[in-house]
């Protein structure tokens, strides 16, 4: 694996299919799945680790975001990355960035809780695509609304979604999990329990009821939202919606956690589980 000092160092080989896995670092087994899948469908894989300041509305959240470059190199290498890149802010934004609007989709659910967040995502992904010029890029389904925003971008890059990776107890893997105490992590399991229970409901009305009841049973979990939506538009789902998904967000001791699961398909939770710890 080669560490790029800038995007300009990336070799270009005509005819080779280049896959791109953009991350904010603090790589875990969920990122490993992205890189491994990228390796299986392309000739070369570039992994970027860039904590994008434009998608943080809270400076403290930006400051607390974990930074583990040495560990990231090891994870990326073992997963099969060809290149890893730790961009400097001035390379991504050499001048005041032109903000790419995420539109109405960027103002609801996560966007309502984190104003400007999805504009920041759209802006940095557009800029990264300009610099790397990949054939395809891979993103995890755990950040479902982010995935929807990226799919809506005006880009020729093929977007590949990879299912959420979970710990053996059902917790969706996230770099933010590092900030959970043992007690907090145990409380966080209420999210996957609620999603699994909702997925077994006979209709969406009962799915919503069960989802909220289970989430509210955990006193340490401060619920932000729990809803069943269309995964492409995030419109509220009805019985005619194709592949509706429950989406959940909330806080445990100031650590924001999000997750989602396809409804009417309880086996989806087990299908994405791996044998790892926190």
C-alpha positions in Angstrom: 0.0 0.0 0.0 1.3 3.4 -1.0 0.6 6.6 1.1 -0.2 9.5 -1.2 1.1 12.9 -0.1 -1.4 14.5 -2.5 -4.0 13.5 -5.0 -1.7 14.6 -7.8 0.6 11.6 -6.9 -2.1 9.1 -7.8 -0.9 7.2 -10.9 -3.4 6.9 -13.7 -3.5 3.7 -15.7 -5.8 3.6 -18.7 -8.2 0.8 -18.6 -7.9 0.2 -14.9 -11.0 0.6 -12.7 -10.3 2.8 -9.7 -12.5 2.5 -6.6 -12.6 5.2 -3.9 -13.5 4.8 -0.3 -13.7 8.2 1.4 -13.7 8.2 5.2 -13.0 10.4 8.1 -10.5 8.0 9.6 -10.8 6.0 12.8 -11.2 3.0 10.6 -13.0 0.0 12.0 -14.5 -3.3 10.6 -17.2 -1.4 8.8 -14.6 0.4 6.8 -12.8 -2.9 6.3 -16.0 -4.2 4.6 -16.1 -1.2 2.3 -12.4 -1.6 1.3 -12.6 -5.3 0.8 -15.7 -5.0 -1.4 -14.0 -2.2 -3.3 -11.1 -4.5 -3.8 -13.3 -7.2 -5.2 -15.0 -5.0 -7.9 -12.1 -2.9 -9.0 -8.4 -2.9 -10.0 -7.2 -0.4 -7.5 -8.6 1.1 -4.3 -7.9 4.6 -2.9 -8.9 5.2 0.8 -9.0 8.8 2.0 -9.0 9.8 5.7 -10.2 13.4 6.0 -12.1 14.9 8.9 -14.1 17.5 7.0 -14.6 20.7 8.9 -17.5 21.9 6.7 -19.8 19.1 7.9 -19.5 19.9 11.6 -21.9 22.5 13.0 -20.5 21.9 16.5 -16.8 22.8 16.9 -16.6 20.5 20.0 -17.9 17.6 18.0 -15.1 18.2 15.4 -12.5 18.5 18.2 -13.6 15.2 19.8 -13.7 13.2 16.6 -11.1 10.4 16.9 -7.8 10.6 15.0 -5.9 7.4 14.6 -3.7 7.6 11.5 -1.3 4.8 12.3 -4.1 2.4 13.1 -5.9 3.6 9.9 -2.9 2.6 7.8 -2.8 -0.8 9.2 -6.6 -1.4 8.7 -6.5 -0.1 5.1 -3.4 -2.2 4.3 -4.9 -5.4 5.7 -8.2 -4.8 3.9 -6.5 -4.6 0.6 -6.2 -0.8 -0.2 -3.8 0.1 -2.9 -3.4 3.7 -1.7 -4.2 5.7 1.4 -4.4 9.5 1.5 -4.6 11.9 4.5 -5.5 15.1 2.7 -4.7 18.5 4.2 -7.5 21.0 4.5 -5.7 23.4 2.2 -5.6 20.7 -0.6 -9.3 20.1 -0.3 -10.2 23.7 0.1 -7.4 25.9 -1.4 -9.8 28.8 -1.2 -13.2 29.5 0.2 -15.2 26.4 -0.9 -18.2 26.7 -3.2 -20.9 25.1 -1.0 -22.9 22.4 -2.8 -26.4 22.4 -1.5 -27.9 19.1 -0.4 -31.4 20.6 -1.1 -34.5 19.8 0.9 -33.2 16.3 1.7 -30.4 17.9 3.6 -32.7 19.8 5.9 -34.7 16.9 7.5 -33.9 14.3 10.1 -30.1 14.4 10.5 -30.1 17.7 8.6 -32.5 19.3 11.0 -30.4 18.2 14.0 -27.2 19.3 12.3 -27.8 22.4 10.2 -25.4 22.6 7.2 -24.1 19.1 7.8 -25.3 17.6 4.5 -24.2 20.7 2.5 -20.8 20.0 4.0 -21.0 16.3 2.9 -22.1 17.2 -0.6 -19.3 19.8 -0.9 -16.5 17.6 0.3 -17.6 14.5 -1.7 -17.8 16.6 -4.8 -14.4 18.0 -4.2 -12.9 14.6 -3.4 -14.4 13.2 -6.6 -12.8 16.0 -8.6 -9.4 15.2 -7.2 -9.5 11.4 -7.3 -11.7 11.0 -10.4 -12.7 7.4 -9.5 -14.8 5.1 -11.6 -16.8 4.1 -8.5 -17.1 5.1 -4.8 -18.4 3.1 -1.9 -20.4 4.2 1.1 -22.0 2.4 4.0 -25.7 2.1 4.5 -25.4 3.0 8.1 -25.3 6.6 7.1 -28.4 6.2 5.0 -29.4 9.8 4.6 -25.8 10.7 3.7 -26.0 7.9 1.0 -29.2 9.4 -0.3 -27.6 12.9 -0.5 -24.6 11.5 -2.4 -26.7 9.6 -4.8 -28.5 12.8 -5.7 -25.2 14.6 -6.6 -24.5 15.6 -10.2 -21.7 13.1 -10.8 -20.6 10.4 -13.2 -19.1 8.4 -10.4 -20.9 5.1 -9.8 -22.1 5.0 -6.2 -22.0 1.6 -4.5 -23.8 1.0 -1.2 -22.5 -1.5 1.3 -24.7 -3.0 4.1 -24.2 -1.9 7.7 -21.6 -3.9 9.6 -22.6 -4.7 13.2 -20.8 -6.1 16.3 -21.9 -9.6 17.4 -24.4 -8.0 19.8 -26.1 -6.0 17.1 -24.5 -2.5 17.6 -23.8 -0.8 14.3 -20.1 -0.1 14.0 -19.2 3.6 14.2 -16.1 5.6 14.9 -18.1 7.4 17.6 -18.5 4.1 19.5 -15.0 4.7 20.9 -16.4 7.4 23.0 -19.0 5.2 24.7 -18.3 3.8 28.2 -19.1 0.2 29.0 -22.4 1.3 30.5 -23.2 3.6 27.6 -22.4 0.9 25.1 -24.8 -1.5 26.8 -27.5 1.2 26.7 -26.8 1.8 23.0 -28.0 -1.8 22.2 -31.6 -0.5 22.6 -31.3 0.9 19.0 -30.7 -2.5 17.3 -33.3 -4.1 19.6 -35.9 -1.5 18.6 -35.1 -1.8 14.9 -35.3 -5.6 15.0 -38.6 -5.5 16.8 -40.0 -3.0 14.3 -39.0 -5.1 11.4 -41.2 -7.9 12.6 -44.3 -5.7 12.9 -47.2 -6.6 10.7 -47.6 -3.1 9.2 -45.8 0.2 9.3 -48.2 1.7 11.9 -47.2 -1.0 14.4 -43.6 -0.8 13.3 -43.5 2.9 14.3 -45.3 2.1 17.6 -42.9 -0.7 18.5 -39.9 1.2 17.4 -40.7 4.2 19.8 -41.8 2.0 22.7 -38.5 0.0 22.7 -36.3 3.1 22.3 -38.1 4.9 25.2 -37.5 1.9 27.5 -33.8 2.9 27.8 -33.4 5.8 30.2 -29.9 6.6 29.0 -31.0 7.0 25.4 -32.2 10.5 24.5 -34.3 10.1 21.4 -34.0 12.6 18.6 -36.1 10.8 15.9 -37.5 7.4 15.0 -39.4 7.1 11.8 -40.0 4.8 8.8 -39.1 6.4 5.5 -38.4 5.9 1.8 -34.7 5.2 1.7 -34.1 7.3 -1.4 -36.1 10.5 -0.6 -36.6 10.2 3.2 -40.3 10.9 2.7 -42.5 9.3 5.4 -43.2 5.8 4.2 -46.6 4.3 3.6 -47.7 0.8 2.6 -46.9 1.6 -1.0 -43.3 2.6 -0.3 -40.7 0.2 -1.8 -38.2 -1.1 0.7 -39.1 1.2 3.6 -36.5 1.6 6.3 -36.7 2.6 10.0 -34.2 5.4 10.8 -33.2 6.2 14.4 -31.0 8.9 16.0 -30.3 9.9 19.5 -27.8 10.7 22.2 -26.1 8.7 25.0 -24.1 11.1 27.2 -23.5 13.5 24.3 -22.5 10.8 21.8 -24.8 10.9 18.8 -25.7 7.5 17.4 -27.7 6.7 14.2 -28.9 3.5 12.7 -31.4 2.1 10.3 -32.9 -1.2 9.1 -35.1 -2.4 6.3 -38.6 -3.1 7.5 -40.4 -6.4 6.9 -37.0 -8.0 6.8 -35.9 -8.9 10.4 -33.2 -11.1 9.0 -31.3 -8.0 7.7 -30.0 -7.4 11.2 -28.4 -10.8 11.5 -27.1 -10.7 7.9 -24.9 -7.7 8.7 -23.5 -9.0 12.0 -19.8 -9.9 12.4 -18.0 -11.3 15.4 -16.2 -8.3 16.7 -16.3 -6.3 19.9 -17.1 -2.6 20.3 
